[in-house]
Amino acid sequence: MVLGTVQLGLKYGINNSHGQPSREEALGILERAYEQGIRMFDTAFSYGDAEEIIGEFITRRKLNGQVQIISKLEPNCVSEGSENVLSIVENGLRTSLRRIGREYIDGYLLHTSSYIFREEIVNALHQCKIKGLVKNIGVSIYEETEALAAVRSSLIDYIQIPYSVFDQRLNQTEFFQLAKANGKKVFARTAFLQGLIFMTDKEIPDSLSGAKEYLKEFDDIICRYGLSRLEAALAFSASQPGVDYIVFGVDTIEQLNETMSVAASLGEHFDCVAALRDRFLNIEKNIIFPSLWKK
Amino acid sequence: MEKVDQSKGKVMCILQARMGSRRLPGKVLLRVQGVPLLEREVKRIKRAKTVDKIVIATTTNKEDDAIENLAKRIGVDCFRGSEKDVLDRYYQCALLYPGFSSIVRVTGDCPLIDPLVIDQVISLFRRRHLDYASNIQKETFPDGMDIEVFTRKALAEAAIAARLPSEKEHVTLYMRRKRKFKKANLAAEYDFSHIRLTVDQKEDFEVIKFLIERSRLQDGYRKYISLLIKHPEIMKKNMRIMRNEGLKKSLKKDRVMARNNVKT
């Protein structure tokens, strides 16, 4: 399990009634995550103070070398036809390194998924790897075509994908087989669709009212197996053998505790996962892409 | 089928090595896994398909008996010549092996030299009928992958015409400076020039030791690079050491000589 840290640096998530946690709360969440055995943290330049908070946590607790950090390049920072791509990418990475307070990090990803098609940007990332600034490079993707381009690229190590009960698009492609064959590490995010998956009908905003029927169908399936939404969603993401890590976010320590305790005692739940598999295949993108949600 | 061109002639590799080193004395005989670095380097050069003979060229200094002994033990010829005038050492050595029309120059501080890159430089040299080919005219390979190939003729001309101390100490400086020699450079796929795979200082040896312990004799330089990428803390150990420290020193000597000439 990898802890996503966007919530620590920004007010984020549709089901976030707590707002952005204070710095002390954020450090408390990181501390608790570490105690629970989490050793990898996912952050990004664009996650507000998240990089600095992680840096402060590592320095305070002297955990240098004991936790792995993945960050991401600022979105849309390389304009079309830009000549100094390497310096843009390298400066972006160096800025993140400075904020985190490390000489190098474990992973650095492109936050703009379409950049996977821009050879000069992927090459620039690779050059940063050769310079010893980052051990693994990759991309965070949205679309199947991007995922397939990433998994076929010889330079890419890490691929972060959207994958959940409600977003099974990549199961319909050869992505997971190729990822295994090509030795890519796959990180699945949005197992809970930013918390949408936990909302009651009343809490769901009008703009996403289309999600209600899917959640009802979801409830109908999982109640037959006696699973909670959290258990079923986590079991579903974890059951895909092509997923190496699940990236999840929390707003509070309580959510972290709950998620981790479910994850720790997560059975295989084969029957429920099988029943969920290949359902919800035609959900509108404005429901499964949090980036398209009206803010 | 590629036709064998007899006019290509045979290739000998002259590997220059000595015990003296201000920064890390005896570095070429430091051992990793019980094997001296110089022996390891010879074993790797032997894997190059286009090199027909290897000769270690060391100095006449007493301390370099150790190098001659190592050469004897592993069955490689050893030549002993001038310590300071390395160009002359190469020339005198080459004169003893008249059957080789092309000479590869490799230095004893590159235990991880890549035989495949040696073959690539030689292949470029032959394909374009050059006087001099290397992968150092524009530095893109890691430091410690330095490979130069030149004709016997170019070496002879350099040995006779070179005057400056730097040109005598650095065998190919004269050839590289003269326009008349036809030259080309082999570039790496990416810029690896900040990576040090050479042994010049204590930190370099730590890096080399780390890499040897985690690789096989037949691995290429890309293997070392991927190991270093996975261990940036090792890569950073020696990254701040300047490349070609020695050359900078002898260029300074040239300036001293130039000044003295003005005075007299």
Boltz contact constraints between the chains, C-beta under 6 A:
constraints:
  - contact:
      token1: [A, 104]
      token2: [B, 232]
      max_distance: 6.0
  - contact:
      token1: [A, 129]
      token2: [B, 229]
      max_distance: 6.0
  - contact:
      token1: [A, 130]
      token2: [B, 190]
      max_distance: 6.0
  - contact:
      token1: [A, 132]
      token2: [B, 232]
      max_distance: 6.0
  - contact:
      token1: [A, 132]
      token2: [B, 235]
      max_distance: 6.0
  - contact:
      token1: [A, 132]
      token2: [B, 236]
      max_distance: 6.0
  - contact:
      token1: [A, 135]
      token2: [B, 230]
      max_distance: 6.0
